[in-house]
């Protein structure tokens, strides 16, 4: 579970979904459609301001891995 997913879960967001198929949980956001993990914050996310810092940190971490 990444930082965005942890924040969504902690906030009890009604759009946060946990999919469990017996081989590990997957997480998605109803506002973004089905995905294996939440990689970014939806434009109409009700917690967008709280997640802005988390999203910026994730972006910087990914950039550091690329370079």
C-alpha positions in Angstrom: 0.0 0.0 0.0 1.5 3.3 -1.0 1.2 6.7 0.8 -1.8 7.9 -1.2 -3.7 4.6 -0.5 -2.8 4.8 3.2 -4.1 8.3 3.4 -7.3 7.4 1.6 -7.9 4.5 4.0 -7.1 6.7 7.0 -9.5 9.3 5.9 -12.2 6.7 5.3 -12.8 8.0 1.8 -16.0 6.6 0.3 -14.3 6.3 -3.1 -11.5 4.1 -1.8 -11.9 0.4 -2.7 -9.9 -2.7 -1.5 -10.1 -5.6 -3.9 -9.1 -9.0 -2.4 -8.7 -11.9 -4.7 -6.7 -14.2 -2.5 -3.2 -13.3 -3.8 -2.8 -9.9 -2.2 -5.0 -6.8 -1.9 -5.3 -4.3 -4.7 -6.6 -0.7 -4.2 -8.4 1.7 -6.5 -10.4 4.9 -6.4 -13.9 5.1 -7.8 -13.1 8.5 -9.2 -10.3 7.1 -11.3 -11.7 3.8 -12.4 -10.3 0.3 -11.8 -6.6 0.0 -11.3 -4.1 -2.1 -9.4 -2.9 0.8 -7.3 -3.7 4.5 -6.8 -0.8 6.4 -8.4 -2.2 9.9 -8.3 -5.0 12.0 -6.8 -8.2 12.4 -8.8 -9.0 16.0 -9.9 -12.3 15.9 -8.1 -11.0 14.1 -4.9 -12.6 15.4 -1.7 -9.3 15.1 0.1 -7.2 16.6 -2.7 -5.6 19.3 -0.4 -4.6 16.7 2.2 -3.1 14.5 -0.5 -1.2 17.2 -2.4 1.9 16.9 -0.2 1.8 13.0 -0.5 1.4 13.2 -4.2 4.3 15.6 -4.6 6.5 13.3 -2.4 5.6 10.3 -4.6 6.5 12.2 -7.7 9.9 13.2 -6.4 10.6 9.6 -5.2 9.8 8.3 -8.7 12.0 10.9 -10.4 14.9 9.9 -8.1 14.5 6.3 -9.1 14.6 7.2 -12.8 17.8 9.3 -12.5 
